[in-house]
């Protein structure tokens, strides 16, 4: 499915019926051949937006998966780049990948984002495509963990896309996926937490502020603007007070 190197429909079904951690362990060998891997276009736009704010000393790729986000961190960080994820399978793929041409050699740490083993260790933290795996009630704790992992003045950055309008097919596709996932989780344990519509920007900004961040938004110009003039994508820049 998706490509000859990607997972089969049966493999995706087995993943969806597993826990999040085990599901990603199963998907890891084919993950980079799926649309779930953050596109290079998003990574490059994020790197370009962060470059004028650096350089940074130490950087963290939170929920790093197979390590695509390290492409953003490596050229921006002078001394240390760390990827953290709770899937052993995804980390194994990250370790096997080529070392970035620029920047420090990455370190890989197995850790749950809700209980990070870091305190005041990083100047920059990024995350890509992972927030659908956290329920809204988990966001305050997640952001508190990132706050603890950063040094004072440290930056937490991640891209967010504008929500599709109701008339868009994507609106109904995301709504249908979330509804199906809620039914699956009501009927089967352990749950597989993955939702597309549980990370609204206004609530996210409020939770970041409550966790001790000053929050700003930077349009990602590469993605253009919607008909109403608003950006199609933004970079959230949350700085630890």
C-alpha positions, 0 to 999 in steps of 0.5 A: 500500500502507498508504494511497493516498499510500503506496508500492505493493507493487512499490515496496517490493519494489524498495526491499527489493532495494536497499541500505539507503541507496538503498532509503530514497532510493526510499521517501522521497517516500512514507515519511511515509504508511507505518507505518515512520514513528515514530508521534506517540504515541511521539514525544509520550511521549518528549518528555514524559519528556525535558522535566523533564530539560532544557532543553538547548542543542544536540540531535541527531536521529540517523538522522533520516529525514524529520525526525519526531524533530525534533518532540521536540528543537525545544521542548527545545533552546535554540540548535541542532537537527540531523538527521543521516541518510545518505539524501539522499532522506530529508533532502530530504523533511526540508528540505521539511517545515514548520519547527517552531513552537517552537525553533531552525530545524533543520539537516540533515546527511548523515552515516553514524551509524557515522562522525559528523562531530561531536565534543562538539557536543550536549547531547542525542541522540535516535533513533527506529526506526533500530536495526534497521539496525545489526548487533549487531557494529556497536553498540559502534562506533555508541554510541562515535560518539554518545558522541564527539558528545555533550558530557560529561554529555550525554544519549542517549535512545531508546524501546524496546518490550517484546519480544512474548511467544512466544504473540503473533502479533507474535512470529512476525511479527517472527521470520518477517520476520527469517528472510526478511531473512537469506535475502535477504541470503544470496542478494543483494548489497548487503545490506539490513540491517533486523531486528526482533530484534537489539536486546535491551535487556540487550545494548544496556545492556552496550554503552552502558556499555562505550562510556562511558555511565551507563544508566537506564530510564524507563517510558513511562507512556502505553503502560501495563504488561504483565500481569506488571507490566513497562512496555510501553515504556521510554525508555533514558537513557544519560548520557555520563560 
